[in-house]
Amino acid sequence: MSEETDILIERKEAELLPLRSRMEELKIEFTKETVDFAFKWYRKTAKEYITRYPEITLKMSEEKIAKMKATVNELVKNTEKIVRDEFDNPALWWTKNRICMILLINISK
């Protein structure tokens, strides 16, 4: 990369810093809201499934029902970790990518 491009990138990064900070705040809020949603959704969906398909539940042994309940409880307990693990994928947050900065500079010329 040329020195001129590096300078342009630095300027553009400085110009976009407030926006990137705001985007990071929104990412954190989005993550929190997703954790809350998923936590409630896991429980609600499990209950709906049992209610909607009682014939399946009735055919299950007590041991199998206990195992299923434990699995659902474990899923609910790990909701935050599951969401954060998924959201740690850098591809989801393309705005943090330096290549995007280069593209922005080239587009704005």
Backbone as XML, in Angstrom:
<?xml version="1.0"?>
<chain id="A" units="angstrom">
  <residue number="1" name="MET">
    <atom name="N" x="0.837" y="-1.173" z="0.000"/>
    <atom name="CA" x="0.000" y="0.000" z="0.000"/>
    <atom name="C" x="0.886" y="1.242" z="0.000"/>
  </residue>
  <residue number="2" name="SER">
    <atom name="N" x="0.455" y="2.261" z="-0.699"/>
    <atom name="CA" x="1.262" y="3.473" z="-0.743"/>
    <atom name="C" x="1.073" y="4.296" z="0.525"/>
  </residue>
  <residue number="3" name="GLU">
    <atom name="N" x="2.011" y="5.184" z="0.736"/>
    <atom name="CA" x="1.941" y="6.054" z="1.920"/>
    <atom name="C" x="0.715" y="6.959" z="1.839"/>
  </residue>
  <residue number="4" name="GLU">
    <atom name="N" x="0.382" y="7.387" z="0.624"/>
    <atom name="CA" x="-0.790" y="8.252" z="0.430"/>
    <atom name="C" x="-2.078" y="7.527" z="0.845"/>
  </residue>
  <residue number="5" name="THR">
    <atom name="N" x="-2.166" y="6.263" z="0.492"/>
    <atom name="CA" x="-3.343" y="5.471" z="0.864"/>
    <atom name="C" x="-3.417" y="5.306" z="2.373"/>
  </residue>
  <residue number="6" name="ASP">
    <atom name="N" x="-2.272" y="5.069" z="2.999"/>
    <atom name="CA" x="-2.252" y="4.940" z="4.467"/>
    <atom name="C" x="-2.745" y="6.220" z="5.140"/>
  </residue>
  <residue number="7" name="ILE">
    <atom name="N" x="-2.317" y="7.365" z="4.608"/>
    <atom name="CA" x="-2.748" y="8.652" z="5.167"/>
    <atom name="C" x="-4.251" y="8.832" z="4.972"/>
  </residue>
  <residue number="8" name="LEU">
    <atom name="N" x="-4.745" y="8.494" z="3.792"/>
    <atom name="CA" x="-6.183" y="8.589" z="3.533"/>
    <atom name="C" x="-6.980" y="7.688" z="4.467"/>
  </residue>
  <residue number="9" name="ILE">
    <atom name="N" x="-6.475" y="6.499" z="4.689"/>
    <atom name="CA" x="-7.149" y="5.561" z="5.595"/>
    <atom name="C" x="-7.169" y="6.130" z="7.013"/>
  </residue>
  <residue number="10" name="GLU">
    <atom name="N" x="-6.049" y="6.652" z="7.467"/>
    <atom name="CA" x="-5.985" y="7.236" z="8.813"/>
    <atom name="C" x="-6.969" y="8.390" z="8.959"/>
  </residue>
  <residue number="11" name="ARG">
    <atom name="N" x="-7.034" y="9.241" z="7.941"/>
    <atom name="CA" x="-7.984" y="10.366" z="7.982"/>
    <atom name="C" x="-9.423" y="9.865" z="8.022"/>
  </residue>
  <residue number="12" name="LYS">
    <atom name="N" x="-9.711" y="8.894" z="7.171"/>
    <atom name="CA" x="-11.075" y="8.355" z="7.109"/>
    <atom name="C" x="-11.432" y="7.664" z="8.418"/>
  </residue>
  <residue number="13" name="GLU">
    <atom name="N" x="-10.467" y="6.939" z="8.999"/>
    <atom name="CA" x="-10.715" y="6.297" z="10.292"/>
    <atom name="C" x="-11.017" y="7.338" z="11.359"/>
  </residue>
  <residue number="14" name="ALA">
    <atom name="N" x="-10.266" y="8.433" z="11.367"/>
    <atom name="CA" x="-10.507" y="9.501" z="12.343"/>
    <atom name="C" x="-11.877" y="10.130" z="12.120"/>
  </residue>
  <residue number="15" name="GLU">
    <atom name="N" x="-12.233" y="10.314" z="10.868"/>
    <atom name="CA" x="-13.539" y="10.893" z="10.517"/>
    <atom name="C" x="-14.687" y="9.975" z="10.941"/>
  </residue>
  <residue number="16" name="LEU">
    <atom name="N" x="-14.463" y="8.675" z="10.812"/>
    <atom name="CA" x="-15.516" y="7.711" z="11.101"/>
    <atom name="C" x="-15.525" y="7.223" z="12.549"/>
  </residue>
  <residue number="17" name="LEU">
    <atom name="N" x="-14.541" y="7.642" z="13.326"/>
    <atom name="CA" x="-14.435" y="7.167" z="14.710"/>
    <atom name="C" x="-15.713" y="7.368" z="15.522"/>
  </residue>
  <residue number="18" name="PRO">
    <atom name="N" x="-16.340" y="8.546" z="15.484"/>
    <atom name="CA" x="-17.588" y="8.700" z="16.249"/>
    <atom name="C" x="-18.682" y="7.732" z="15.793"/>
  </residue>
  <residue number="19" name="LEU">
    <atom name="N" x="-18.756" y="7.497" z="14.496"/>
    <atom name="CA" x="-19.753" y="6.552" z="13.986"/>
    <atom name="C" x="-19.440" y="5.130" z="14.420"/>
  </residue>
  <residue number="20" name="ARG">
    <atom name="N" x="-18.177" y="4.773" z="14.375"/>
    <atom name="CA" x="-17.791" y="3.426" z="14.789"/>
    <atom name="C" x="-18.031" y="3.223" z="16.280"/>
  </residue>
  <residue number="21" name="SER">
    <atom name="N" x="-17.809" y="4.268" z="17.064"/>
    <atom name="CA" x="-18.081" y="4.182" z="18.505"/>
    <atom name="C" x="-19.572" y="3.958" z="18.734"/>
  </residue>
  <residue number="22" name="ARG">
    <atom name="N" x="-20.382" y="4.709" z="18.014"/>
    <atom name="CA" x="-21.835" y="4.551" z="18.143"/>
    <atom name="C" x="-22.260" y="3.162" z="17.687"/>
  </residue>
  <residue number="23" name="MET">
    <atom name="N" x="-21.668" y="2.677" z="16.620"/>
    <atom name="CA" x="-21.991" y="1.335" z="16.125"/>
    <atom name="C" x="-21.615" y="0.273" z="17.155"/>
  </residue>
  <residue number="24" name="GLU">
    <atom name="N" x="-20.518" y="0.474" z="17.861"/>
    <atom name="CA" x="-20.111" y="-0.465" z="18.912"/>
    <atom name="C" x="-21.132" y="-0.456" z="20.051"/>
  </residue>
  <residue number="25" name="GLU">
    <atom name="N" x="-21.606" y="0.742" z="20.407"/>
    <atom name="CA" x="-22.646" y="0.843" z="21.432"/>
    <atom name="C" x="-23.904" y="0.087" z="20.991"/>
  </residue>
  <residue number="26" name="LEU">
    <atom name="N" x="-24.277" y="0.267" z="19.736"/>
    <atom name="CA" x="-25.462" y="-0.417" z="19.210"/>
    <atom name="C" x="-25.259" y="-1.929" z="19.168"/>
  </residue>
  <residue number="27" name="LYS">
    <atom name="N" x="-24.040" y="-2.354" z="18.853"/>
    <atom name="CA" x="-23.723" y="-3.784" z="18.841"/>
    <atom name="C" x="-23.912" y="-4.382" z="20.236"/>
  </residue>
  <residue number="28" name="ILE">
    <atom name="N" x="-23.439" y="-3.667" z="21.243"/>
    <atom name="CA" x="-23.569" y="-4.144" z="22.633"/>
    <atom name="C" x="-25.046" y="-4.231" z="23.016"/>
  </residue>
  <residue number="29" name="GLU">
    <atom name="N" x="-25.800" y="-3.192" z="22.677"/>
    <atom name="CA" x="-27.230" y="-3.182" z="22.991"/>
    <atom name="C" x="-27.964" y="-4.291" z="22.227"/>
  </residue>
  <residue number="30" name="PHE">
    <atom name="N" x="-27.611" y="-4.477" z="20.961"/>
    <atom name="CA" x="-28.212" y="-5.526" z="20.147"/>
    <atom name="C" x="-27.927" y="-6.905" z="20.740"/>
  </residue>
  <residue number="31" name="THR">
    <atom name="N" x="-26.708" y="-7.100" z="21.190"/>
    <atom name="CA" x="-26.325" y="-8.373" z="21.808"/>
    <atom name="C" x="-27.153" y="-8.624" z="23.065"/>
  </residue>
  <residue number="32" name="LYS">
    <atom name="N" x="-27.285" y="-7.600" z="23.911"/>
    <atom name="CA" x="-28.078" y="-7.743" z="25.135"/>
    <atom name="C" x="-29.532" y="-8.090" z="24.806"/>
  </residue>
  <residue number="33" name="GLU">
    <atom name="N" x="-30.100" y="-7.392" z="23.831"/>
    <atom name="CA" x="-31.490" y="-7.635" z="23.450"/>
    <atom name="C" x="-31.662" y="-9.037" z="22.860"/>
  </residue>
  <residue number="34" name="THR">
    <atom name="N" x="-30.674" y="-9.486" z="22.102"/>
    <atom name="CA" x="-30.738" y="-10.821" z="21.509"/>
    <atom name="C" x="-30.659" y="-11.894" z="22.588"/>
  </residue>
  <residue number="35" name="VAL">
    <atom name="N" x="-29.799" y="-11.689" z="23.577"/>
    <atom name="CA" x="-29.700" y="-12.629" z="24.698"/>
    <atom name="C" x="-31.051" y="-12.716" z="25.405"/>
  </residue>
  <residue number="36" name="ASP">
    <atom name="N" x="-31.655" y="-11.570" z="25.686"/>
    <atom name="CA" x="-32.952" y="-11.534" z="26.369"/>
    <atom name="C" x="-34.018" y="-12.247" z="25.531"/>
  </residue>
  <residue number="37" name="PHE">
    <atom name="N" x="-34.045" y="-11.940" z="24.244"/>
    <atom name="CA" x="-35.015" y="-12.581" z="23.351"/>
    <atom name="C" x="-34.822" y="-14.096" z="23.313"/>
  </residue>
  <residue number="38" name="ALA">
    <atom name="N" x="-33.591" y="-14.534" z="23.098"/>
    <atom name="CA" x="-33.308" y="-15.969" z="22.974"/>
    <atom name="C" x="-33.642" y="-16.708" z="24.266"/>
  </residue>
  <residue number="39" name="PHE">
    <atom name="N" x="-33.302" y="-16.110" z="25.408"/>
    <atom name="CA" x="-33.598" y="-16.713" z="26.700"/>
    <atom name="C" x="-35.091" y="-16.999" z="26.810"/>
  </residue>
  <residue number="40" name="LYS">
    <atom name="N" x="-35.913" y="-16.013" z="26.511"/>
    <atom name="CA" x="-37.368" y="-16.177" z="26.593"/>
    <atom name="C" x="-37.879" y="-17.130" z="25.513"/>
  </residue>
  <residue number="41" name="TRP">
    <atom name="N" x="-37.302" y="-17.025" z="24.317"/>
    <atom name="CA" x="-37.769" y="-17.832" z="23.191"/>
    <atom name="C" x="-37.512" y="-19.320" z="23.422"/>
  </residue>
  <residue number="42" name="TYR">
    <atom name="N" x="-36.345" y="-19.680" z="23.946"/>
    <atom name="CA" x="-36.050" y="-21.089" z="24.218"/>
    <atom name="C" x="-37.112" y="-21.687" z="25.145"/>
  </residue>
  <residue number="43" name="ARG">
    <atom name="N" x="-37.387" y="-20.991" z="26.240"/>
    <atom name="CA" x="-38.375" y="-21.488" z="27.212"/>
    <atom name="C" x="-39.774" y="-21.572" z="26.585"/>
  </residue>
  <residue number="44" name="LYS">
    <atom name="N" x="-40.172" y="-20.504" z="25.932"/>
    <atom name="CA" x="-41.500" y="-20.431" z="25.335"/>
    <atom name="C" x="-41.687" y="-21.523" z="24.276"/>
  </residue>
  <residue number="45" name="THR">
    <atom name="N" x="-40.697" y="-21.711" z="23.438"/>
    <atom name="CA" x="-40.786" y="-22.692" z="22.361"/>
    <atom name="C" x="-40.860" y="-24.113" z="22.909"/>
  </residue>
  <residue number="46" name="ALA">
    <atom name="N" x="-40.079" y="-24.395" z="23.932"/>
    <atom name="CA" x="-40.125" y="-25.730" z="24.548"/>
    <atom name="C" x="-41.510" y="-25.997" z="25.130"/>
  </residue>
  <residue number="47" name="LYS">
    <atom name="N" x="-42.071" y="-25.021" z="25.837"/>
    <atom name="CA" x="-43.404" y="-25.181" z="26.424"/>
    <atom name="C" x="-44.474" y="-25.333" z="25.342"/>
  </residue>
  <residue number="48" name="GLU">
    <atom name="N" x="-44.364" y="-24.533" z="24.287"/>
    <atom name="CA" x="-45.336" y="-24.623" z="23.190"/>
    <atom name="C" x="-45.278" y="-26.002" z="22.519"/>
  </residue>
  <residue number="49" name="TYR">
    <atom name="N" x="-44.083" y="-26.502" z="22.327"/>
    <atom name="CA" x="-43.925" y="-27.803" z="21.676"/>
    <atom name="C" x="-44.582" y="-28.897" z="22.519"/>
  </residue>
  <residue number="50" name="ILE">
    <atom name="N" x="-44.339" y="-28.866" z="23.820"/>
    <atom name="CA" x="-44.922" y="-29.873" z="24.720"/>
    <atom name="C" x="-46.443" y="-29.772" z="24.717"/>
  </residue>
  <residue number="51" name="THR">
    <atom name="N" x="-46.942" y="-28.546" z="24.725"/>
    <atom name="CA" x="-48.397" y="-28.328" z="24.725"/>
    <atom name="C" x="-49.021" y="-28.727" z="23.387"/>
  </residue>
  <residue number="52" name="ARG">
    <atom name="N" x="-48.360" y="-28.404" z="22.310"/>
    <atom name="CA" x="-48.890" y="-28.663" z="20.974"/>
    <atom name="C" x="-48.842" y="-30.150" z="20.605"/>
  </residue>
  <residue number="53" name="TYR">
    <atom name="N" x="-47.839" y="-30.853" z="21.114"/>
    <atom name="CA" x="-47.661" y="-32.268" z="20.768"/>
    <atom name="C" x="-47.629" y="-33.137" z="22.026"/>
  </residue>
  <residue number="54" name="PRO">
    <atom name="N" x="-48.703" y="-33.147" z="22.805"/>
    <atom name="CA" x="-48.696" y="-33.920" z="24.056"/>
    <atom name="C" x="-48.552" y="-35.421" z="23.815"/>
  </residue>
  <residue number="55" name="GLU">
    <atom name="N" x="-49.003" y="-35.888" z="22.658"/>
    <atom name="CA" x="-48.911" y="-37.327" z="22.374"/>
    <atom name="C" x="-47.453" y="-37.794" z="22.314"/>
  </residue>
  <residue number="56" name="ILE">
    <atom name="N" x="-46.575" y="-36.934" z="21.867"/>
    <atom name="CA" x="-45.149" y="-37.283" z="21.823"/>
    <atom name="C" x="-44.587" y="-37.331" z="23.242"/>
  </residue>
  <residue number="57" name="THR">
    <atom name="N" x="-44.921" y="-36.314" z="24.019"/>
    <atom name="CA" x="-44.440" y="-36.257" z="25.402"/>
    <atom name="C" x="-44.948" y="-37.451" z="26.207"/>
  </residue>
  <residue number="58" name="LEU">
    <atom name="N" x="-46.222" y="-37.811" z="25.997"/>
    <atom name="CA" x="-46.796" y="-38.927" z="26.752"/>
    <atom name="C" x="-46.146" y="-40.269" z="26.406"/>
  </residue>
  <residue number="59" name="LYS">
    <atom name="N" x="-45.604" y="-40.391" z="25.213"/>
    <atom name="CA" x="-44.936" y="-41.630" z="24.801"/>
    <atom name="C" x="-43.513" y="-41.743" z="25.362"/>
  </residue>
  <residue number="60" name="MET">
    <atom name="N" x="-43.006" y="-40.637" z="25.867"/>
    <atom name="CA" x="-41.629" y="-40.626" z="26.369"/>
    <atom name="C" x="-41.577" y="-41.169" z="27.795"/>
  </residue>
  <residue number="61" name="SER">
    <atom name="N" x="-40.467" y="-41.809" z="28.104"/>
    <atom name="CA" x="-40.270" y="-42.294" z="29.474"/>
    <atom name="C" x="-39.944" y="-41.097" z="30.378"/>
  </residue>
  <residue number="62" name="GLU">
    <atom name="N" x="-40.125" y="-41.289" z="31.672"/>
    <atom name="CA" x="-39.808" y="-40.220" z="32.620"/>
    <atom name="C" x="-38.335" y="-39.818" z="32.528"/>
  </residue>
  <residue number="63" name="GLU">
    <atom name="N" x="-37.506" y="-40.831" z="32.301"/>
    <atom name="CA" x="-36.064" y="-40.574" z="32.170"/>
    <atom name="C" x="-35.786" y="-39.688" z="30.954"/>
  </residue>
  <residue number="64" name="LYS">
    <atom name="N" x="-36.434" y="-39.989" z="29.856"/>
    <atom name="CA" x="-36.224" y="-39.215" z="28.632"/>
    <atom name="C" x="-36.771" y="-37.788" z="28.789"/>
  </residue>
  <residue number="65" name="ILE">
    <atom name="N" x="-37.904" y="-37.640" z="29.460"/>
    <atom name="CA" x="-38.467" y="-36.310" z="29.707"/>
    <atom name="C" x="-37.520" y="-35.510" z="30.603"/>
  </residue>
  <residue number="66" name="ALA">
    <atom name="N" x="-36.986" y="-36.156" z="31.621"/>
    <atom name="CA" x="-36.041" y="-35.483" z="32.530"/>
    <atom name="C" x="-34.789" y="-35.040" z="31.771"/>
  </residue>
  <residue number="67" name="LYS">
    <atom name="N" x="-34.320" y="-35.897" z="30.872"/>
    <atom name="CA" x="-33.134" y="-35.563" z="30.084"/>
    <atom name="C" x="-33.426" y="-34.383" z="29.154"/>
  </residue>
  <residue number="68" name="MET">
    <atom name="N" x="-34.605" y="-34.397" z="28.528"/>
    <atom name="CA" x="-34.990" y="-33.305" z="27.638"/>
    <atom name="C" x="-35.104" y="-31.993" z="28.422"/>
  </residue>
  <residue number="69" name="LYS">
    <atom name="N" x="-35.717" y="-32.072" z="29.600"/>
    <atom name="CA" x="-35.870" y="-30.886" z="30.445"/>
    <atom name="C" x="-34.496" y="-30.349" z="30.851"/>
  </residue>
  <residue number="70" name="ALA">
    <atom name="N" x="-33.588" y="-31.235" z="31.205"/>
    <atom name="CA" x="-32.233" y="-30.820" z="31.582"/>
    <atom name="C" x="-31.514" y="-30.163" z="30.403"/>
  </residue>
  <residue number="71" name="THR">
    <atom name="N" x="-31.723" y="-30.706" z="29.208"/>
    <atom name="CA" x="-31.104" y="-30.145" z="28.003"/>
    <atom name="C" x="-31.633" y="-28.742" z="27.727"/>
  </residue>
  <residue number="72" name="VAL">
    <atom name="N" x="-32.942" y="-28.569" z="27.835"/>
    <atom name="CA" x="-33.541" y="-27.246" z="27.637"/>
    <atom name="C" x="-33.038" y="-26.273" z="28.705"/>
  </residue>
  <residue number="73" name="ASN">
    <atom name="N" x="-33.002" y="-26.711" z="29.950"/>
    <atom name="CA" x="-32.506" y="-25.851" z="31.030"/>
    <atom name="C" x="-31.048" y="-25.451" z="30.809"/>
  </residue>
  <residue number="74" name="GLU">
    <atom name="N" x="-30.250" y="-26.375" z="30.310"/>
    <atom name="CA" x="-28.842" y="-26.083" z="30.013"/>
    <atom name="C" x="-28.742" y="-25.063" z="28.881"/>
  </residue>
  <residue number="75" name="LEU">
    <atom name="N" x="-29.578" y="-25.230" z="27.869"/>
    <atom name="CA" x="-29.617" y="-24.287" z="26.752"/>
    <atom name="C" x="-29.974" y="-22.889" z="27.258"/>
  </residue>
  <residue number="76" name="VAL">
    <atom name="N" x="-31.001" y="-22.802" z="28.069"/>
    <atom name="CA" x="-31.431" y="-21.518" z="28.623"/>
    <atom name="C" x="-30.320" y="-20.907" z="29.481"/>
  </residue>
  <residue number="77" name="LYS">
    <atom name="N" x="-29.703" y="-21.736" z="30.304"/>
    <atom name="CA" x="-28.629" y="-21.265" z="31.188"/>
    <atom name="C" x="-27.451" y="-20.697" z="30.389"/>
  </residue>
  <residue number="78" name="ASN">
    <atom name="N" x="-27.187" y="-21.289" z="29.223"/>
    <atom name="CA" x="-26.044" y="-20.888" z="28.400"/>
    <atom name="C" x="-26.404" y="-19.899" z="27.298"/>
  </residue>
  <residue number="79" name="THR">
    <atom name="N" x="-27.582" y="-19.307" z="27.384"/>
    <atom name="CA" x="-28.036" y="-18.401" z="26.323"/>
    <atom name="C" x="-27.018" y="-17.306" z="26.027"/>
  </residue>
  <residue number="80" name="GLU">
    <atom name="N" x="-26.548" y="-16.644" z="27.054"/>
    <atom name="CA" x="-25.617" y="-15.530" z="26.823"/>
    <atom name="C" x="-24.343" y="-16.005" z="26.135"/>
  </residue>
  <residue number="81" name="LYS">
    <atom name="N" x="-23.789" y="-17.112" z="26.568"/>
    <atom name="CA" x="-22.567" y="-17.643" z="25.953"/>
    <atom name="C" x="-22.813" y="-18.025" z="24.492"/>
  </residue>
  <residue number="82" name="ILE">
    <atom name="N" x="-23.951" y="-18.653" z="24.231"/>
    <atom name="CA" x="-24.281" y="-19.059" z="22.861"/>
    <atom name="C" x="-24.367" y="-17.841" z="21.951"/>
  </residue>
  <residue number="83" name="VAL">
    <atom name="N" x="-25.093" y="-16.826" z="22.391"/>
    <atom name="CA" x="-25.243" y="-15.610" z="21.579"/>
    <atom name="C" x="-23.892" y="-14.939" z="21.379"/>
  </residue>
  <residue number="84" name="ARG">
    <atom name="N" x="-23.142" y="-14.772" z="22.459"/>
    <atom name="CA" x="-21.841" y="-14.098" z="22.340"/>
    <atom name="C" x="-20.872" y="-14.884" z="21.454"/>
  </residue>
  <residue number="85" name="ASP">
    <atom name="N" x="-20.883" y="-16.200" z="21.541"/>
    <atom name="CA" x="-20.027" y="-17.011" z="20.670"/>
    <atom name="C" x="-20.383" y="-16.786" z="19.200"/>
  </residue>
  <residue number="86" name="GLU">
    <atom name="N" x="-21.667" y="-16.729" z="18.906"/>
    <atom name="CA" x="-22.101" y="-16.484" z="17.519"/>
    <atom name="C" x="-21.738" y="-15.073" z="17.074"/>
  </residue>
  <residue number="87" name="PHE">
    <atom name="N" x="-21.918" y="-14.116" z="17.969"/>
    <atom name="CA" x="-21.657" y="-12.720" z="17.617"/>
    <atom name="C" x="-20.172" y="-12.386" z="17.596"/>
  </residue>
  <residue number="88" name="ASP">
    <atom name="N" x="-19.332" y="-13.294" z="18.053"/>
    <atom name="CA" x="-17.884" y="-13.070" z="17.982"/>
    <atom name="C" x="-17.334" y="-13.274" z="16.573"/>
  </residue>
  <residue number="89" name="ASN">
    <atom name="N" x="-18.173" y="-13.718" z="15.657"/>
    <atom name="CA" x="-17.757" y="-13.925" z="14.274"/>
    <atom name="C" x="-17.473" y="-12.569" z="13.629"/>
  </residue>
  <residue number="90" name="PRO">
    <atom name="N" x="-16.213" y="-12.296" z="13.256"/>
    <atom name="CA" x="-15.864" y="-10.990" z="12.683"/>
    <atom name="C" x="-16.617" y="-10.678" z="11.391"/>
  </residue>
  <residue number="91" name="ALA">
    <atom name="N" x="-17.035" y="-11.698" z="10.666"/>
    <atom name="CA" x="-17.753" y="-11.465" z="9.415"/>
    <atom name="C" x="-19.081" y="-10.747" z="9.647"/>
  </residue>
  <residue number="92" name="LEU">
    <atom name="N" x="-19.641" y="-10.874" z="10.850"/>
    <atom name="CA" x="-20.893" y="-10.189" z="11.169"/>
    <atom name="C" x="-20.705" y="-8.683" z="11.298"/>
  </residue>
  <residue number="93" name="TRP">
    <atom name="N" x="-19.496" y="-8.293" z="11.636"/>
    <atom name="CA" x="-19.225" y="-6.886" z="11.930"/>
    <atom name="C" x="-18.252" y="-6.337" z="10.891"/>
  </residue>
  <residue number="94" name="TRP">
    <atom name="N" x="-18.680" y="-6.324" z="9.653"/>
    <atom name="CA" x="-17.835" y="-5.910" z="8.534"/>
    <atom name="C" x="-17.314" y="-4.486" z="8.688"/>
  </residue>
  <residue number="95" name="THR">
    <atom name="N" x="-17.992" y="-3.671" z="9.466"/>
    <atom name="CA" x="-17.573" y="-2.279" z="9.630"/>
    <atom name="C" x="-16.239" y="-2.145" z="10.351"/>
  </residue>
  <residue number="96" name="LYS">
    <atom name="N" x="-15.796" y="-3.212" z="11.000"/>
    <atom name="CA" x="-14.519" y="-3.164" z="11.712"/>
    <atom name="C" x="-13.347" y="-3.547" z="10.810"/>
  </residue>
  <residue number="97" name="ASN">
    <atom name="N" x="-13.635" y="-3.897" z="9.607"/>
    <atom name="CA" x="-12.632" y="-4.409" z="8.691"/>
    <atom name="C" x="-11.892" y="-3.268" z="7.988"/>
  </residue>
  <residue number="98" name="ARG">
    <atom name="N" x="-10.581" y="-3.311" z="8.021"/>
    <atom name="CA" x="-9.754" y="-2.267" z="7.381"/>
    <atom name="C" x="-9.975" y="-2.228" z="5.872"/>
  </residue>
  <residue number="99" name="ILE">
    <atom name="N" x="-10.251" y="-3.345" z="5.268"/>
    <atom name="CA" x="-10.519" y="-3.375" z="3.825"/>
    <atom name="C" x="-11.739" y="-2.531" z="3.507"/>
  </residue>
  <residue number="100" name="CYS">
    <atom name="N" x="-12.720" y="-2.535" z="4.386"/>
    <atom name="CA" x="-13.909" y="-1.694" z="4.191"/>
    <atom name="C" x="-13.527" y="-0.223" z="4.172"/>
  </residue>
  <residue number="101" name="MET">
    <atom name="N" x="-12.558" y="0.146" z="4.987"/>
    <atom name="CA" x="-12.090" y="1.529" z="4.996"/>
    <atom name="C" x="-11.500" y="1.895" z="3.631"/>
  </residue>
  <residue number="102" name="ILE">
    <atom name="N" x="-10.724" y="0.988" z="3.082"/>
    <atom name="CA" x="-10.118" y="1.240" z="1.773"/>
    <atom name="C" x="-11.220" y="1.409" z="0.726"/>
  </residue>
  <residue number="103" name="LEU">
    <atom name="N" x="-12.219" y="0.550" z="0.774"/>
    <atom name="CA" x="-13.330" y="0.666" z="-0.173"/>
    <atom name="C" x="-14.069" y="1.975" z="-0.005"/>
  </residue>
  <residue number="104" name="LEU">
    <atom name="N" x="-14.304" y="2.385" z="1.242"/>
    <atom name="CA" x="-14.977" y="3.660" z="1.500"/>
    <atom name="C" x="-14.200" y="4.829" z="0.917"/>
  </residue>
  <residue number="105" name="ILE">
    <atom name="N" x="-12.892" y="4.778" z="1.054"/>
    <atom name="CA" x="-12.055" y="5.846" z="0.519"/>
    <atom name="C" x="-12.163" y="5.889" z="-0.997"/>
  </residue>
  <residue number="106" name="ASN">
    <atom name="N" x="-12.095" y="4.710" z="-1.614"/>
    <atom name="CA" x="-12.163" y="4.659" z="-3.080"/>
    <atom name="C" x="-13.536" y="5.096" z="-3.592"/>
  </residue>
  <residue number="107" name="ILE">
    <atom name="N" x="-14.576" y="4.772" z="-2.861"/>
    <atom name="CA" x="-15.920" y="5.176" z="-3.266"/>
    <atom name="C" x="-16.093" y="6.681" z="-3.137"/>
  </residue>
  <residue number="108" name="SER">
    <atom name="N" x="-15.514" y="7.260" z="-2.085"/>
    <atom name="CA" x="-15.710" y="8.688" z="-1.834"/>
    <atom name="C" x="-14.838" y="9.575" z="-2.702"/>
  </residue>
  <residue number="109" name="LYS">
    <atom name="N" x="-13.965" y="9.007" z="-3.489"/>
    <atom name="CA" x="-13.098" y="9.824" z="-4.374"/>
    <atom name="C" x="-13.868" y="10.313" z="-5.569"/>
  </residue>
</chain>
